[in-house]
Amino acid sequence: KGDKDKQLEKNIEADLGEWERFSRPNPNDLWQMDIMSFYIRDQHKVYLISALDDCSRMIINWGLYKEQTANNVLETLRGALAKHG
């Protein structure tokens, strides 16, 4: 099974060419934000909103919310700005 996986990876690389890792050269050049949802105790749906520094891949701020709203995204962003400028 392992040989098949390696061959599949080689075939994909041949089709796509070389992989190019993207990242900004300096911290705070670019931040990425994401929202994911999950359930706590299979009952309470919550939303994790995170901000990530593209250079270091460090999570610079996050928040756990009952709703995914623009205000909650802005709250997470404002917290990141307060911590990291």
Order of alpha helices (4+ residues) and beta strands (2+ residues): alpha-beta-beta-beta-alpha
